[in-house]
Amino acid sequence: MSPATVHGHKGRDSYLAGCVGVVELARRTSGCIDFAITADLVDAGGIHVFERWESQAAVEAFRGEGPSDEQGAAMLAAAVAEYDVVEVRSLT
């Protein structure tokens, strides 16, 4: 799992609209379990990225060089973490 939070993004709505193709591509990619880029409901400039992949190799193959220069320039700050999930339990 790879959650990321981008804070203080200028033009958040247009940025998110521009990410639709990235989300569609990720979800069609072999090894992708889930991929989402969403607006934070409380932080007016916050964006959350959530990725779930079958393997480290799958996520690395998809990411390649990372965000484009344009995407990187639009981010004012980012925090990215990667987690190895050992077990999943349903909470419902």
LINSUL-V231765 format. One record per pair of residues at least 12 apart in sequence whose C-alpha atoms are under 7 Angstrom apart, sorted by the first residue. I is the first residue (numbers start at 1). J is the second residue. If there is no record, write none. Layout:
BEGIN
i=I j=J
i=I j=J
END
This chain:
BEGIN
i=1 j=51
i=1 j=52
i=1 j=53
i=1 j=82
i=1 j=83
i=1 j=84
i=2 j=50
i=2 j=51
i=2 j=52
i=2 j=81
i=2 j=82
i=2 j=83
i=3 j=49
i=3 j=50
i=3 j=51
i=3 j=80
i=3 j=81
i=3 j=82
i=4 j=48
i=4 j=49
i=4 j=50
i=4 j=79
i=4 j=80
i=4 j=81
i=5 j=46
i=5 j=47
i=5 j=48
i=5 j=49
i=5 j=78
i=5 j=79
i=5 j=80
i=6 j=46
i=6 j=47
i=6 j=48
i=6 j=75
i=6 j=77
i=6 j=78
i=6 j=79
i=7 j=45
i=7 j=46
i=7 j=47
i=7 j=76
i=7 j=77
i=7 j=78
i=8 j=45
i=8 j=46
i=8 j=76
i=8 j=77
i=9 j=45
i=9 j=46
i=9 j=74
i=9 j=75
i=9 j=76
i=10 j=45
i=10 j=74
i=12 j=45
i=23 j=35
i=23 j=36
i=31 j=53
i=31 j=54
i=31 j=55
i=31 j=58
i=32 j=52
i=32 j=53
i=32 j=54
i=33 j=52
i=33 j=53
i=33 j=54
i=34 j=51
i=34 j=52
i=34 j=53
i=35 j=50
i=35 j=51
i=35 j=52
i=36 j=49
i=36 j=50
i=36 j=51
i=37 j=49
i=37 j=50
END
